[in-house]
Amino acid sequence: MGVPLSRPIELFIASENAHDTDALAMCFTTNATVTDEGRTMTGLKGIAAWRRQTARKYHHTVEPVAVAARDGRTVVSTKLSGHFPGSPATLDFVFDLEGDKIASLEIES
């Protein structure tokens, strides 16, 4: 049995594992932000470019292992596996939701 996730986060994780940039509009607001590795990408176009770049670089998968609320945000602890030193790694994906979409995502080690 998996970790219970809200629909936009569930869609994001599935699209992340499928490396499906076409699904991003179903997950994120049009002006959403993603912060990863010290960089912030804004909007669906910027997030799609980030998604393509990380997929090529890391060939990764994301497995949610726990979920919690923190300061009004949803924190999904994940096991991130791929082609990088230290794989698999445990990372927190911190989501801000706006309605039924993700307004921001910060990936923290």
Sequence and secondary structure as in RCSB ss.txt:
>XXXX:A:sequence
MGVPLSRPIELFIASENAHDTDALAMCFTTNATVTDEGRTMTGLKGIAAWRRQTARKYHHTVEPVAVAARDGRTV
VSTKLSGHFPGSPATLDFVFDLEGDKIASLEIES
>XXXX:A:secstr
      HHHHHHHHHHHHT GGGHHHHEEEEEEEEETTEEEEHHHHHHHHHHHHHHHH  EEEEEEEEEETTEEE
EEEEEESSSTT SEEEEEEEEEETTEEEEEEEE 
